[in-house]
Amino acid sequence: MEICKNLDKQKNKTEIELCAKHFRVAGHHTFAKQAYLRLGDIKALMGLHVELNKWEEAFMLSKQNPGLESMIHLPYADWLSANDRFDEA
């Protein structure tokens, strides 16, 4: 993460995106989140929260960015039903 944090976001956008992708694949939510925030890629950040079942963060982000709400509802309902929480789904 230190290497990614030290990259200039203007000159090294591609490299920071690559870092975020590797962190995401490895399941390192915090590091991937930091990389997406540095890039200002809110849609990718929402995708990260949904993919890694970070629902509280996903819903907080959707309150700040109402256009992203549609990215949450179906995956969250699927997650609820997969975790025997049918009433909430």
Salt bridges, closest charged atoms under 4 A:
GLU2 OE2 - LYS5 NZ 3.76
GLU17 OE2 - LYS13 NZ 3.93
GLU51 OE1 - ARG24 NE 2.85
GLU57 OE1 - LYS33 NZ 2.86
GLU57 OE1 - HIS49 NE2 3.85
GLU88 OE1 - ARG85 NH2 2.84
